Amino acid sequence: MNAWRDQLLECLGAMGMREVRRLRGETGRAIFHAREEESFRALFPVVRPRPPEARETEVPEMGDLRWTQELLQATWVMAATGQPPSRGEYRVGRSGGGFDLMRFVFEVDEGWRPPREVAEAGIDLSLDLNRRGDGSGLRISLPFYGGGMSFGSVSLQTMLARAVAARELNTFTCTGEGGYPDELIPYADHVITQVATGLFGVREETIQRARFVEFKYAQGAKPGLGGHLLGGKVTDVVASMRESVPWVSLYSPFPFHSVYSVEDHKKHVDWIRTVNPRAAVSVKVSTPTDVDMVAIGSFYAGAHVIHIDGSYGGTGAAPDIAKKNIAMPIEYA
């Protein structure tokens, strides 16, 4: 019973109840206590996946068991038309939220050439992140940017390395919810500053220097859970940045208690645009089955980018249960 009591305390802490003190070993939100590990292992045996080579040879046609032919074709249709496929093919496959086994095919038309014969300079991978036409347009040279990793969960050196890479690749990297260290200012045009439920390190000057501001309403690695930074990671510098007490675990609540409707959401977006009119506003959500309605609500609230966060994520500082495989993969949402 003590184990379950501790889990309840951890859930209360994750919900933002700050009076909850040191938890059981500070392993954080995990139900796999040592005394129960044996029984859980019997219920949930470890199944090792087969190597990619075995999977690829099983399905010789386009795609594999993770990215099936139907899923690839459905993605193709959505990219070409902007509409979901009629038969729901985008809900099939076992991709698990990863793209590591995805195969690429190209539409054949007149004058088509194999990819190996196309000069690299003739391929444009750039992506417009804002198409509202309101003056805060963003264009990145590659169709990806770095996700949020907060100061404290990762070191300053890691954040700087990511910022340097983002500048070289003409894309972005995100600060996460731990604040915006001054050392990142030289790379400000390539840094996304995040506003999360804990509001750690959020100040007007950090919003004003950002071209790209992200609201984190939910994280795909742990939907329904707020942030949790273990006390051992809260050094004096981290505590100063987050305006907290050193060596004490930090929790951020799951929801923004100021947002319960699209109208409240619009006030959030208007707040950022008032502080920094040139900033593009991104909304990070996890993958519910009605994510299309969430996207529509964010669009009408004035957001520029809808960041749909799939099942992977979480830094090495995250508790085991809050690292991955909780939310649905993006293509299933």
Backbone hydrogen bonds in HBPLUS format (Angstrom, degrees):
<---DONOR---> <-ACCEPTOR-->    atom                        ^
c    i                          cat <-CA-CA->   ^        H-A-AA   ^      H-
h    n   atom  resd res      DA  || num        DHA   H-A  angle D-A-AA Bond
n    s   type  num  typ     dist DA aas  dist angle  dist       angle   num
A0005-ARG N   A0001-MET O   2.91 MM   4  6.16 156.4  1.96 152.1 159.4     1
A0006-ASP N   A0002-ASN O   2.95 MM   4  6.18 157.7  2.00 149.1 154.3     2
A0007-GLN N   A0003-ALA O   3.03 MM   4  6.36 150.0  2.12 144.6 153.2     3
A0008-LEU N   A0004-TRP O   3.03 MM   4  6.35 153.8  2.10 148.8 154.7     4
A0009-LEU N   A0005-ARG O   3.07 MM   4  6.42 156.2  2.12 148.7 155.1     5
A0010-GLU N   A0006-ASP O   2.92 MM   4  6.21 151.7  2.00 147.3 155.3     6
A0011-CYS N   A0007-GLN O   2.93 MM   4  6.24 154.3  2.00 149.2 155.8     7
A0012-LEU N   A0008-LEU O   2.97 MM   4  6.27 157.0  2.03 149.3 155.3     8
A0013-GLY N   A0009-LEU O   2.95 MM   4  6.23 153.0  2.02 145.4 153.0     9
A0014-ALA N   A0010-GLU O   2.84 MM   4  6.11 154.0  1.91 148.7 156.1    10
A0015-MET N   A0011-CYS O   2.97 MM   4  6.21 136.8  2.16 141.8 153.2    11
A0015-MET N   A0012-LEU O   3.21 MM   3  5.08 128.1  2.50  90.6 104.1    12
A0017-MET N   A0012-LEU O   3.21 MM   5  5.81 163.6  2.23 154.1 150.3    13
A0016-GLY N   A0013-GLY O   3.00 MM   3  5.25 157.3  2.05 106.4 113.6    14
A0020-VAL N   A0017-MET O   3.23 MM   3  6.11 169.5  2.24 124.8 127.6    15
A0026-GLU N   A0023-LEU O   3.30 MM   3  5.04 146.0  2.42  94.7 104.1    16
A0033-HIS N   A0031-ILE O   2.98 MM   2  5.76 135.8  2.18 101.8  90.3    17
A0036-GLU N   A0033-HIS O   2.90 MM   3  5.47 146.5  2.02 116.2 126.3    18
A0037-GLU N   A0033-HIS O   3.00 MM   4  6.00 117.9  2.39 149.0 165.3    19
A0037-GLU N   A0034-ALA O   3.32 MM   3  5.11 152.3  2.41  96.2 104.1    20
A0040-PHE N   A0036-GLU O   3.04 MM   4  6.28 163.3  2.07 160.3 165.5    21
A0041-ARG N   A0037-GLU O   2.90 MM   4  6.03 154.0  1.96 149.3 156.5    22
A0042-ALA N   A0038-GLU O   3.19 MM   4  6.48 146.4  2.31 141.7 149.6    23
A0043-LEU N   A0039-SER O   3.18 MM   4  6.47 146.5  2.30 140.4 149.2    24
A0043-LEU N   A0040-PHE O   3.07 MM   3  5.02 118.4  2.47  92.4 107.9    25
A0044-PHE N   A0040-PHE O   2.75 MM   4  5.91 156.7  1.80 156.2 163.0    26
A0054-ALA N   A0051-PRO O   3.08 MM   3  5.62 127.6  2.37 112.6 124.0    27
A0056-GLU N   A0052-PRO O   2.95 MM   4  6.18 161.8  1.98 158.9 163.5    28
A0057-THR N   A0053-GLU O   3.25 MM   4  6.45 151.3  2.34 145.8 151.6    29
A0058-GLU N   A0055-ARG O   3.14 MM   3  5.31 140.8  2.30 101.0 112.1    30
A0064-ASP N   A0067-TRP O   2.82 MM   3  5.27 152.5  1.90 117.6 126.2    31
A0094-ARG N   A0065-LEU O   3.23 MM  29  6.17 133.9  2.45 128.7 140.1    32
A0094-ARG N   A0066-ARG O   3.06 MM  28  4.05 126.1  2.36 102.3 116.2    33
A0072-LEU N   A0068-THR O   2.97 MM   4  6.26 162.2  2.00 157.1 161.7    34
A0073-GLN N   A0069-GLN O   2.95 MM   4  6.14 166.5  1.97 152.4 156.2    35
A0074-ALA N   A0070-GLU O   2.88 MM   4  6.01 151.2  1.96 142.6 151.1    36
A0075-THR N   A0071-LEU O   2.94 MM   4  6.14 157.5  2.00 146.8 152.5    37
A0076-TRP N   A0072-LEU O   2.95 MM   4  6.19 152.8  2.03 146.5 154.5    38
A0077-VAL N   A0073-GLN O   2.92 MM   4  6.23 158.6  1.97 148.9 153.6    39
A0078-MET N   A0074-ALA O   2.97 MM   4  6.24 163.7  2.00 152.4 156.3    40
A0079-ALA N   A0075-THR O   2.96 MM   4  6.14 154.9  2.02 147.4 154.2    41
A0080-ALA N   A0076-TRP O   2.95 MM   4  6.14 152.3  2.03 150.4 158.2    42
A0081-THR N   A0077-VAL O   2.88 MM   4  5.89 158.7  1.93 155.1 160.0    43
A0082-GLY N   A0078-MET O   2.82 MM   4  4.81 141.5  1.96 123.3 133.9    44
A0091-ARG N   A0088-GLY O   3.16 MM   3  5.89 161.8  2.20 122.2 124.1    45
A0092-VAL N   A0089-GLU O   3.30 MM   3  5.78 156.9  2.36 121.7 120.0    46
A0098-GLY N   A0095-SER O   3.24 MM   3  5.76 171.8  2.25 117.3 119.8    47
A0102-MET N   A0099-PHE O   3.27 MM   3  5.28 168.3  2.28 108.4 111.1    48
A0112-TRP N   A0109-ASP O   3.02 MM   3  5.38 141.6  2.17 141.5 136.1    49
A0117-GLU N   A0114-PRO O   2.92 MM   3  5.58 157.3  1.98 121.1 128.2    50
A0118-VAL N   A0115-PRO O   3.10 MM   3  5.26 165.8  2.12 110.4 114.8    51
A0122-GLY N   A0119-ALA O   2.97 MM   3  5.46 149.9  2.06 111.2 120.4    52
A0123-ILE N   A0120-GLU O   3.17 MM   3  5.57 167.4  2.19 117.4 118.8    53
A0127-LEU N   A0140-ILE O   2.83 MM  13  5.42 151.2  1.92 152.6 161.2    54
A0140-ILE N   A0127-LEU O   2.98 MM  13  5.42 159.4  2.02 153.6 153.5    55
A0129-LEU N   A0138-LEU O   2.80 MM   9  5.28 162.4  1.83 145.3 151.4    56
A0141-SER N   A0170-ASN O   3.08 MM  29  5.60 159.1  2.12 147.4 152.8    57
A0146-GLY N   A0172-PHE O   2.77 MM  26  6.01 160.9  1.81 151.6 146.6    58
A0153-SER N   A0150-SER O   3.12 MM   3  5.48 128.9  2.39 113.4 127.4    59
A0154-VAL N   A0150-SER O   3.05 MM   4  6.25 149.4  2.15 164.1 173.6    60
A0152-GLY N   A0154-VAL O   3.07 MM   2  5.16 168.9  2.08 152.8 149.3    61
A0159-MET N   A0155-SER O   3.16 MM   4  6.53 157.5  2.22 145.9 151.7    62
A0160-LEU N   A0156-LEU O   2.87 MM   4  6.15 157.1  1.93 153.9 160.2    63
A0161-ALA N   A0157-GLN O   2.93 MM   4  6.13 158.3  1.98 146.2 152.1    64
A0162-ARG N   A0158-THR O   3.02 MM   4  6.26 158.5  2.07 149.9 155.1    65
A0163-ALA N   A0159-MET O   2.97 MM   4  6.20 150.1  2.06 142.6 151.2    66
A0164-VAL N   A0160-LEU O   2.88 MM   4  6.14 160.3  1.91 156.0 160.4    67
A0165-ALA N   A0161-ALA O   3.05 MM   4  6.25 163.1  2.08 146.7 151.3    68
A0166-ALA N   A0162-ARG O   2.91 MM   4  6.09 153.3  1.98 143.7 151.4    69
A0167-ARG N   A0163-ALA O   2.99 MM   4  6.25 153.6  2.06 147.8 154.1    70
A0168-GLU N   A0164-VAL O   3.01 MM   4  6.28 160.5  2.05 151.2 156.5    71
A0169-LEU N   A0165-ALA O   2.96 MM   4  6.11 150.3  2.05 148.3 156.1    72
A0170-ASN N   A0166-ALA O   2.92 MM   4  5.73 108.4  2.45 133.4 148.9    73
A0171-THR N   A0166-ALA O   2.89 MM   5  4.93 167.8  1.90 144.3 148.3    74
A0170-ASN N   A0167-ARG O   3.29 MM   3  4.96 153.1  2.37  94.3 102.2    75
A0173-THR N   A0190-HIS O   2.97 MM  17  6.42 139.5  2.14 144.7 154.5    76
A0192-ILE N   A0173-THR O   2.73 MM  19  5.89 164.2  1.76 149.5 152.9    77
A0175-THR N   A0192-ILE O   2.85 MM  17  6.15 159.5  1.89 171.3 172.5    78
A0184-LEU N   A0181-PRO O   3.06 MM   3  5.85 167.6  2.08 121.7 125.7    79
A0185-ILE N   A0182-ASP O   3.00 MM   3  5.43 168.2  2.02 118.3 122.1    80
A0187-TYR N   A0184-LEU O   2.91 MM   3  5.47 150.8  2.00 118.0 127.4    81
A0188-ALA N   A0185-ILE O   2.99 MM   3  4.88 154.4  2.06 123.1 119.0    82
A0190-HIS N   A0187-TYR O   2.85 MM   3  5.62 162.8  1.88 128.6 133.6    83
A0191-VAL N   A0188-ALA O   3.30 MM   3  5.13 167.2  2.32 110.6 108.5    84
A0193-THR N   A0212-PHE O   3.16 MM  19  6.67 152.7  2.24 161.9 161.2    85
A0214-GLU N   A0193-THR O   2.92 MM  21  6.20 163.7  1.95 149.6 154.2    86
A0195-VAL N   A0214-GLU O   2.67 MM  19  5.99 165.1  1.69 162.2 165.2    87
A0216-LYS N   A0195-VAL O   3.02 MM  21  6.21 161.1  2.06 140.0 143.8    88
A0199-LEU N   A0196-ALA O   3.00 MM   3  5.40 148.8  2.10 112.0 121.4    89
A0202-VAL N   A0199-LEU O   3.47 MM   3  5.44 172.1  2.48 115.7 114.2    90
A0206-THR N   A0203-ARG O   3.17 MM   3  5.42 125.7  2.48 100.9 114.0    91
A0207-ILE N   A0203-ARG O   3.20 MM   4  6.55 152.5  2.28 150.9 158.5    92
A0208-GLN N   A0204-GLU O   2.87 MM   4  6.08 155.1  1.93 151.5 159.1    93
A0209-ARG N   A0205-GLU O   3.21 MM   4  6.29 138.9  2.39 137.3 145.2    94
A0210-ALA N   A0207-ILE O   3.24 MM   3  5.36 156.3  2.30 104.4 111.5    95
A0280-ALA N   A0211-ARG O   2.92 MM  69  6.21 166.9  1.94 142.3 142.4    96
A0213-VAL N   A0280-ALA O   2.89 MM  67  6.23 168.0  1.90 170.8 174.8    97
A0282-SER N   A0213-VAL O   2.75 MM  69  6.07 165.8  1.77 158.9 162.8    98
A0215-PHE N   A0282-SER O   2.85 MM  67  6.16 167.2  1.86 156.5 155.6    99
A0284-LYS N   A0215-PHE O   2.79 MM  69  5.95 174.2  1.79 176.9 176.4   100
A0217-TYR N   A0284-LYS O   2.94 MM  67  5.78 149.4  2.04 150.9 159.1   101
A0218-ALA N   A0284-LYS O   3.25 MM  66  6.34 144.4  2.39 137.8 142.1   102
A0222-LYS N   A0219-GLN O   2.96 MM   3  5.53 145.0  2.09 113.9 123.9   103
A0327-ALA N   A0220-GLY O   3.21 MM 107  5.09 136.4  2.41 167.9 171.1   104
A0225-LEU N   A0222-LYS O   3.09 MM   3  5.55 150.3  2.18 139.6 139.0   105
A0252-SER N   A0227-GLY O   3.05 MM  25  4.86 152.9  2.13 127.4 127.8   106
A0229-LEU N   A0250-LEU O   2.88 MM  21  5.09 160.8  1.92 146.7 153.2   107
A0250-LEU N   A0229-LEU O   2.88 MM  21  5.09 159.5  1.93 147.5 153.1   108
A0233-LYS N   A0230-LEU O   2.94 MM   3  5.64 159.0  1.99 121.5 128.1   109
A0234-VAL N   A0231-GLY O   3.09 MM   3  5.24 153.1  2.16 106.3 114.5   110
A0235-THR N   A0233-LYS O   3.02 MM   2  5.79 129.3  2.29 106.2  91.5   111
A0247-TRP N   A0234-VAL O   2.79 MM  13  4.94 169.1  1.80 146.1 150.0   112
A0239-ALA N   A0235-THR O   2.80 MM   4  5.95 164.3  1.82 155.6 160.4   113
A0240-SER N   A0236-ASP O   2.94 MM   4  6.10 152.1  2.02 142.4 149.9   114
A0241-MET N   A0237-VAL O   3.01 MM   4  6.27 158.9  2.05 148.8 154.2   115
A0242-ARG N   A0238-VAL O   2.92 MM   4  6.14 156.3  1.98 150.1 156.9   116
A0243-GLU N   A0239-ALA O   2.73 MM   4  5.59 107.1  2.26 136.1 153.2   117
A0244-SER N   A0239-ALA O   2.87 MM   5  4.85 161.7  1.90 136.8 142.9   118
A0243-GLU N   A0240-SER O   3.29 MM   3  4.90 151.6  2.38  92.0 100.3   119
A0259-VAL N   A0256-PHE O   3.07 MM   3  5.45 168.1  2.08 117.3 119.0   120
A0265-HIS N   A0261-SER O   2.96 MM   4  6.26 156.0  2.02 145.5 152.9   121
A0266-LYS N   A0262-VAL O   2.83 MM   4  6.12 150.0  1.92 147.0 154.8   122
A0267-LYS N   A0263-GLU O   3.13 MM   4  6.47 144.4  2.26 140.0 148.9   123
A0267-LYS N   A0264-ASP O   3.09 MM   3  5.10 121.0  2.45  93.9 108.6   124
A0268-HIS N   A0264-ASP O   3.21 MM   4  6.63 146.1  2.33 144.8 153.4   125
A0268-HIS N   A0265-HIS O   3.07 MM   3  5.17 122.1  2.42  97.2 111.5   126
A0269-VAL N   A0265-HIS O   3.15 MM   4  6.58 159.9  2.19 152.0 156.0   127
A0270-ASP N   A0266-LYS O   2.81 MM   4  6.04 164.5  1.84 153.6 158.4   128
A0271-TRP N   A0267-LYS O   2.91 MM   4  6.01 146.0  2.02 140.4 149.2   129
A0272-ILE N   A0268-HIS O   3.22 MM   4  6.62 159.4  2.26 152.9 156.1   130
A0273-ARG N   A0269-VAL O   3.02 MM   4  6.31 166.1  2.04 154.6 158.7   131
A0274-THR N   A0270-ASP O   2.88 MM   4  5.97 137.9  2.06 142.3 153.0   132
A0275-VAL N   A0271-TRP O   3.08 MM   4  6.34 159.5  2.12 150.9 155.5   133
A0276-ASN N   A0272-ILE O   2.81 MM   4  5.95 158.3  1.86 153.9 160.8   134
A0279-ALA N   A0276-ASN O   3.12 MM   3  5.60 166.1  2.14 119.3 123.7   135
A0304-HIS N   A0281-VAL O   2.84 MM  23  5.34 154.2  1.91 148.6 157.3   136
A0305-VAL N   A0281-VAL O   3.16 MM  24  6.41 153.6  2.24 145.3 145.6   137
A0283-VAL N   A0305-VAL O   2.89 MM  22  6.27 150.6  1.98 151.6 159.5   138
A0307-HIS N   A0283-VAL O   2.75 MM  24  5.64 158.4  1.80 141.3 147.5   139
A0285-VAL N   A0307-HIS O   2.91 MM  22  6.25 159.3  1.95 163.5 168.1   140
A0309-ASP N   A0285-VAL O   2.75 MM  24  5.90 170.6  1.76 165.1 168.0   141
A0291-VAL N   A0288-PRO O   3.29 MM   3  5.22 135.6  2.50 116.7 111.4   142
A0293-MET N   A0290-ASP O   2.96 MM   3  5.51 130.4  2.22 112.5 124.0   143
A0294-VAL N   A0290-ASP O   3.26 MM   4  6.69 151.5  2.34 145.8 154.2   144
A0295-ALA N   A0291-VAL O   2.91 MM   4  6.16 156.0  1.96 148.2 153.9   145
A0296-ILE N   A0292-ASP O   3.02 MM   4  6.28 154.4  2.09 142.3 149.1   146
A0297-GLY N   A0293-MET O   2.97 MM   4  6.17 161.2  2.01 146.9 151.7   147
A0298-SER N   A0294-VAL O   2.98 MM   4  6.25 156.3  2.04 149.0 155.3   148
A0299-PHE N   A0295-ALA O   2.90 MM   4  6.11 151.4  1.98 146.8 155.0   149
A0300-TYR N   A0296-ILE O   3.04 MM   4  6.33 164.1  2.07 153.8 156.6   150
A0301-ALA N   A0297-GLY O   2.99 MM   4  6.17 128.2  2.27 135.0 149.3   151
A0303-ALA N   A0298-SER O   3.04 MM   5  5.58 160.0  2.08 160.8 154.7   152
A0302-GLY N   A0299-PHE O   3.02 MM   3  5.29 153.5  2.09 104.7 113.2   153
A0325-ASN N   A0311-SER O   2.91 MM  14  5.02 131.2  2.15 124.3 137.1   154
A0318-ALA N   A0315-THR O   3.08 MM   3  5.49 164.4  2.11 112.6 117.6   155
A0322-ALA N   A0319-PRO O   2.94 MM   3  5.37 154.7  2.00 115.1 123.4   156
A0332-TYR N   A0329-PRO O   3.03 MM   3  5.57 152.9  2.11 115.0 123.3   157
A0333-ALA N   A0330-ILE O   3.12 MM   3  5.47 148.1  2.23 109.0 117.9   158
